[in-house]
């Protein structure tokens, strides 16, 4: 399986969502899950399951995403799926 790493370095969308209460990490995990699941953004739900780790569900799919800071800017964050394919958080 080919795995692509996504880095969400776009400041405006992350800053806007962060201002609404979501952390930069949560926002990046949400965007990555929506992309991975091929699911509309509004149908993806996240649950925090640890520091910078989120269980994402949407469109009949789920996984746990671990997020890390990748650069000097606040919005330089990448989230990787942990291949936990379950219907409920671990």
C-alpha positions in Angstrom: 0.0 0.0 0.0 1.3 3.4 -0.9 1.1 6.0 1.9 1.2 9.7 1.2 2.1 12.1 4.0 0.0 15.3 4.0 1.4 18.4 5.6 -1.2 21.1 6.2 0.8 24.3 6.0 -2.1 26.5 4.9 -2.4 29.1 7.6 -5.8 30.7 6.9 -8.1 27.6 7.2 -6.2 26.2 10.2 -6.2 29.6 11.9 -9.9 30.1 11.3 -10.8 26.6 12.7 -8.4 27.1 15.6 -10.2 30.3 16.4 -13.4 28.3 16.6 -12.0 26.1 19.4 -10.3 23.3 17.4 -6.6 22.8 17.9 -4.3 22.9 14.9 -3.7 19.2 15.5 -7.4 18.4 15.6 -8.0 20.4 12.4 -5.2 18.7 10.6 -6.5 15.2 11.7 -10.0 16.2 10.6 -8.8 17.3 7.1 -6.6 14.2 6.7 -9.4 11.8 7.7 -11.9 13.5 5.3 -9.4 13.2 2.5 -8.5 9.6 3.3 -12.1 8.5 3.7 -13.3 10.4 0.6 -15.9 11.9 2.9 -17.4 15.4 3.1 -15.8 17.4 5.9 -19.0 17.8 7.8 -19.5 14.0 8.1 -16.2 13.3 9.8 -16.3 13.2 13.6 -13.2 13.2 15.8 -12.7 11.9 19.4 -9.4 12.7 21.2 -7.8 9.4 22.3 -4.5 10.7 23.6 -2.1 13.6 23.2 -2.3 14.7 19.6 -4.1 11.5 18.7 -7.7 11.4 17.3 -10.1 8.6 16.4 -11.9 9.7 13.2 -15.1 8.2 11.8 -17.1 9.1 8.8 -18.8 7.5 5.7 -18.5 4.0 7.2 -14.8 4.3 7.8 -12.6 4.9 10.8 -9.0 5.2 11.9 -6.8 6.7 14.5 -4.6 9.6 13.5 -1.4 10.6 15.3 -0.3 14.2 14.6 3.1 15.8 14.8 4.5 19.3 14.4 6.6 19.4 11.2 8.0 22.9 11.1 8.5 26.3 12.7 5.0 27.6 11.9 2.1 26.8 14.2 0.2 25.4 11.2 3.1 23.0 10.2 1.4 19.8 11.3 1.1 16.3 9.7 -1.2 13.5 10.8 -0.7 9.9 9.9 -3.2 7.1 10.1 -2.3 4.3 12.6 -4.3 1.7 10.6 -6.7 1.0 13.5 -9.8 0.0 11.5 -12.5 -0.3 14.1 -15.9 1.1 14.7 -15.2 2.5 18.2 -12.2 4.4 19.8 -9.5 2.2 21.3 
